Each structure stands twice: as C-alpha cells, then as structure tokens.
Amino acid sequence: MTLNLTTDPSAATLLPIAKKEGISTVWDRHRAMQPQCGFGQLGVCCRICWKGPCRIDPFGDGPQRGICGADADTIVARNLIRMIAAGAAGHSEHGRHVALALQGVSQGKLPAYQIRDEAKLLRVAAKLKICTEGQEIQAVAAAVAKATLEDFQSQDHDAPCNWIEATLTKERLERLQALHVVPHNIDAVITQIMGRTLVGCDADPVNLILGGIKGALADFNGMCLATEISDALFGAPAPVVTAANLGVIKPDAVNIAVHGHNPLLSEVVCEVAQQMDEEARKAGAKEGINIVGICCTGNEVMVRHGIPLAANYLSQELALVTGAVDAMVVDVQCIMPSVAEIGACFHTAVITTMEENKIKGASHVSFKEETALENARQIVETAIEAYKRRDPRRVNIPDFKQTAIVGFGLESVVAALATLNAEDPLQPLIDNIANGNIRGIALFAGCNSTQVAQDSSFVTMAKKLAKNNVLLLATGCGAGSFAKHGLMTQEATVEYAGDSLKAVLTAIGTSAGLNGPLPLVLHMGSCVDNSRAVEVAVAVANRLGVDLDKLPLVASAPEAMSEKAVAIGTWSVALGIPTHLGTMPQVTGSAQVTELLTQTAKDLLGGYFLVELDPELAAEKLLEVIDERRKGLGI
Amino acid sequence: MKQQQRENAIVFADPERCLGCHGCELACALAHSGTGLHQAALQGLTLRPRNRVVAAGDVMMPVQCRQCEDAPCACACPTGAMLQEKGAVGVREKNCVGCKVCVMVCPFGAISVKHEGSEEATGRTNGGVARKCDLCAGTGREIPACVEGCPTKALTLVDLEEYRQSLIEARAAELAQSLQFLKKRKAKL
C-alpha cells in the first residue's frame, strides 16, 4: 500500500495496521478496481433501459448511437442530470426532515428539540416575508415550517420556491427565470428529471442540461432551508476553538463517532451523551464519553458546539482501525458500506439509524424525532457496552491532531465585522476588497476522492491562494481537510497569508476579541451549509448593487466525487460563480455538453465550470478569473 | 552459430472470462495514440483499436493478429511493409500504400487500412495505412495495453516457449507420480 494516496499523517500509522490485520480500505479497493472503465469515465455508457447497456465509441467508427438512437451528447446529458437529481434528492430529503422537525416543535410534539436560536428564526421569518409582529415563537415556527414545506408541495409552475426567491439577488432571479430554470417545487423538479431522462423522452442535450440546472437550483433551495432551520433549532454557528484529526479519539473514554449528515441525530446524541457521562465512568472510562465527528454531521456539531472532528470522507475507515471507536452512529450520505465490516473486525458497534439507510452487518436503532431522547440513550448504552469489550492491546490512536478555530456563518462573520463598523458591518469587507487587500474570495467545497491524494489538492490550492491574498471559506470535507492539516489556526494565517490579507484578518480577529488574526480558512459548516457562502456573497452583491457574477468570487471542489457535489457545482455555476473541479467530470465523451458547461454557461449564467486537475495550475487559473472580475468592477 | 528461434508471442483471449465490455479496444486505441482518455475525447481524435471484440454463438472475445510465423500478410505485401521483426509481425507504416492485399489474405480479419489521429483524407490520399496488433511495440509498455486494460483478466500475453515448458513439466510431473507408484508396487511384490 503506497501512501501517496493520502496526505493525512494518520494514515501512515494506521494503514500498515490495516494491512497486518487483513482489513481492506478504500485505497485497496481503488487499486483493485483499476483499470476503471473508459466508457464510464467519458459518460458515454447508458444503462437507462434493458435494451442496453449501450456505449458510444468515442474515437472510431464503432457505434455512434445507442440502440434507441441516443447519441453521445444525449447519453452524457441524461447521465449528468440524473446525478444532479440524486444530489438534490439527498440534500432536500435532509431539508425536508429538518423542516418537519420544526413543524413538530411548533406543535409541541418533539420534546427532544427546541428553538434554541429564536433570533435566527425571526430573521428567517423576515426573509420569507412572514409577519412576526406580536406572534408567539411557536406560531412563527409554524409559519416558517409551512412556508418551507410549500417548497415541496406547490403546484404553481410559475411561482418560484419561497426560499430561492428570498435568497438570491433580484437580478439573478430574473436571469434564471428568463431561462425557465427556477424551481417551483423541489420534489416536482427532481421527479421531472427522472421523467425526462426515461427511455424515449428528452433527447436534446441543451434542454436536458437546462433541466439539470433547474434540479441543481432545487438542490440549492433545499440546502438553504436545511441550513437556516437547523440554525434556528440548534443555534447559528459562532467561533469556537476545537481540534481535528484522529488524535481527538481518547484512549480512556467511550468514543462515539457521529457520522453522516443530519444534525437531528448528532445533536441529540451529543446532548444525551453529556447526561450519561457518569455511566461511562462507572464502566471504567476515566474520561467519560468523548463524541467525535466524521464527515458533515461532524462539521454540523463542530461549528455549533466545538465537537472535535476525527475524519473527513476518505479517513472514515481509519477511525475504526484505531480500535478505540466504541460506536459509530450513522444516518445518511457518504457512509461507506465497508464500515460495518471493519467495525466487526473490532469491538465497534456500527449503528444505522434511518429506515431508508441501512447497511448489511450493522445494527439498527430506528431513530424518530418523537422518541429521539430514548433512541439516543439506547445508542449511548450500546457504545458503553461495546467499550467494555474493547481490547486495549488493539488500540492505536495516531498522535495527530490540529487546533481548529471554526464556526463562521453569515451571522458570526457579520458580528466579527461589526466590531470594526457597527453601523455597516459589510463596509470593512467591501473596502478591503475594493482596495485590493483582499484580492478575492474562494469557497472550497466538495468531497475527497480516491482520484486525488487525499486532502492534497485542497491544501496546495489554499496555501497558494492565501499567499495571493484571497479570502478562503470552506465547507464539508474541504473544511475537514483544512481543519486536519492545521489551516484553521491563527498560526496558519501568520505563516501562509499574503501581507495584506494577513493585515485584514488580524484587524478583524483582534477587534472581535480573538487576540490575534482570524484563522486562514473560515469553516462555514457542512456540505449543506454551502448556502452560507452564498448568503455572504448575496449580502455583498446587494450592498454593491451588482449581481453575483460580477463579484471576485470563485468556488472550487478540487476533490469532488459525490452526486451532491455535481448538484452543488452546477448551482454554483447557475448563480454566476466560476467553479473549479479538480477531478474529471464524466462528461468529456460529449463535446457539446463539455462546451455547454465550460463555455456557453459563461454567456448564459455568468458562471462556468473550470476543470483543472493540477492544483498549482488550478490556483493560478482561479487568480486570473478573480483578476478578470476585479477589472470588470473597475477595482 | 545458429540463432535460437522463438515463436512470436500472442495475446490469448479466454472466452470464458470475456464480458464483451470493449475495454480492451479502448485501451488499445489509446495506447497507440500517445494521449490520455479525456484529452483524446476533448480533441475529438479519431483512434482505432487493433483488436475487435466479437460475439459468436454464446461466447465473446476480442480477436487480434496472431503474429503468424509464416504470415500471409508479410508474404503478400507488395512493398515489404509487413515483415517479421522483434518477435512480432510488424508494419512499416511509411512503406505502406494501403493496397489492402494484406487485408484480403489475413484469415483473421485482423488488419484495417484506415486513417487515424491527425492523418487526414485529402483529394490525393485517404491517409490510411495497414494497422494491426503489434503487441504494443514502440508504446514503451511491458505488456500490451489490452492485457492491462481487461477488468476480468481475460487476456494474457503468451510466450509460447514458457507455455510449452509449463505444459511439458506438468505432464512430466504426472508421469513421474505414476512411475513412483509402479516402483512402490514392484517393491511390495
């Protein structure tokens, strides 16, 4: 097992152990999967009906059409937008779940949940143009839940979803409406994608991609509502100092890893674990219960409560190989099915919690909002029981962890800026962008992929952009990468930021009471929280009176892999943001689709995809894009 | 001194393992293009595999040049472009005029004469020359790209000397076992 497949220092300790124990990891499976099918990589393989599978010969005089007559352009476009539909479905199911929880809370049916951030709920209500004057908070919650659930129910094709209408700049909304790509109902749009890509339906690549963009914007809508309502229920993120990487697992504690995406589960597990700390001590764990995060649910509790992050996507198996994780509690998304098998190699209880997300070999606790507290209690008890079976001789916790200052949503960014200018908090940010102290803003999002040495592209690009005075935001596994590699510290700002960026971050950090600069990369939360970055961008755009496609703002997913990333990348482009991909999207088998996404999109939407696998070059290209935008603004 | 003679190596396809995925064709076309998958697709290059997956009855397998020891193509080629060299039947493309005599005499249909890559048909030429499996000679590979690219390991590069040797040894080992048995029986009598 060569180690150039990851730059995570923990792997060097744990992969040899995995090998010795005969445990295959994601990297072993990646190697066994080589060579991967070229037709699939190009996107020209169609499995949409049982006359197939069909594939198009990309190079010669082999078949240029599938059996039904679909050509490469049609096949690539259909495959791509089905991926977008799946991504949108994942995020929107998450959002629906959270919205229903808010409704339950407003009806007083869910004792495990409260509205912890009433101010946020009121802001959300105002955004959705819900009158809150003289209303009880329960009633406001009910109204917000109702308006939110309308986004899954409305049958009026001409009325945009409530959330997207409330979120975007006016100009952007009009531009998207002119293209007929504004979603009216999340579920309907996802269903429409499945319907139009059926055998013998939409075969026009341009029309298909426009349908995909609508799906991606439905994904955006679902993300916005998921993030904002989660904030109302659990509190908006505020800066907090915590730690990241596998060193956060404690040898003398009952270690519970929360893994997946939805805070409805992880929040309650954290709360119940606190109450059961004594039981863990009685079982012999000197340090009680230690909750650690994996993937995005890890990010959710990290930015809200400072729960340390053990791993991002590609390291999830390594967390188990430490032999010190007593329970891994999972809900939805990005959970490798292999965790059940690896957990079984140790004493670890791998517990699935969602009816529609089970894993063969894992145990299942059916988690319901109504019975959340007792479900969580059962999960924590299972973890304590498992702890009693832990074999201390098989515990290998790598001595790697980095400090991370996290928790920068729109509110905490504005609050930090308000310490410089209480009247107009955005002014200092805008001034510094205008005078070039901040050359531009880059949002790092997306996954880890075995196509890239884990975390390497994130870290390489971030260092280069920071040196060139680009303000860095991050979410999801990107944020996990930066936290693990020590780029969310004040020291990193001192070491890697260009002079003018350093001065700005120091001024804001100092006046916000951090006794030093802001961290080099601002952790905005989970994948679903990418909408936070849009909120900041929209606030700046509205303040300047320009649309999003004029701002010196870029997005990058250097290690993208999930269908969710396909959806996020696509809405990012649709919102006017140049979006870098560091892994090759499966579209190159169609010249037309490739051109649409990388060229034509520029004129249609202002945003476009920029594919560059080399992180150094990618950073250079993004700097060029930022400079081009600055020139456009005359700054 | 006499040169020791070895037969040309061949690519052997195991029809029991082939799924008909055409991965070997893609790998072959790319190996002879000197470029990568996505680049070739983005540039819209015309590339041609030197092997062809065919289905016959209920089996599938790629068919490619057998590197014949007494190759009809090499015997028939009027310009001497087809010849035995370096353990395979090679094509000197610059000597080929695309007359297709080799195509007519090849019993395996393993040769095509079409333009590829940057060659362009003009008013004077169609730009095609004879192409067939050359065991990836000149692509700097240890083993042919099709063998590397097969996900089910249906393809192997067979060195006939080794193949025969292993067969002979296996049979000899069986005979030796019989001999042992007979000796033991004799001793008992």
Interface residues (C-beta under 8 A of the other chain):
Chain A: P35 C37 G38 F39 Q41 L42 R55 P58 F59 G60 D61 G62 M584 T588 G589 A591 T594
Chain B: C21 H22 G23 E25 L26 A27 A29 L30 S33 L37 H38 A40 A41 L42 G44 L45 T46 L47 R48 P49 K114 E148 G149 P151
